[in-house]
Amino acid sequence: MNSKDIAHESEIRLTVGLDQHRNPIRLSWTAEEGGIEPNREVKAFFLTTWDKKENNSMRMDLWTTEFMVDEMQTLVFQHLMSLADVVQRSTGDEVAAHEMRTFANQLHQTMKSREENL
């Protein structure tokens, strides 16, 4: 795509506040055109991109020191379910999407069960 073809640009901004050991203690994001108010605070984010030049994915997973284990388990479950939706919408592969949802549900139950036994 040529840059002259771009009719409009929009910005999504992620901000990471670090403690003295460079651990994230505050995360926020802004996507004003998407209706996200400036500096909306969150406890975690997963960012995955597809590198056009390298032809592979790159990711950044961050969470604050106050993010609890049960919250991470829920985030992982919801993320896997979202990925199943992406597979279904982008490829039309309903079987793969179903398998992903089945796996996500089983994993979530396993995580919850283990957490209860600790």
Sequence and secondary structure as in RCSB ss.txt:
>XXXX:A:sequence
MNSKDIAHESEIRLTVGLDQHRNPIRLSWTAEEGGIEPNREVKAFFLTTWDKKENNSMRMDLWTTEFMVDEMQTL
VFQHLMSLADVVQRSTGDEVAAHEMRTFANQLHQTMKSREENL
>XXXX:A:secstr
  GGG       EEEEEE TTS EEEEEEEEGGGTEEEEEEESEEEEEEEETTTTEEEEEEEE TT  HHHHHHH
HHHHHHHHHHHHHHHH  HHHHHHHHHHHHHHHHHHHHHHHH 
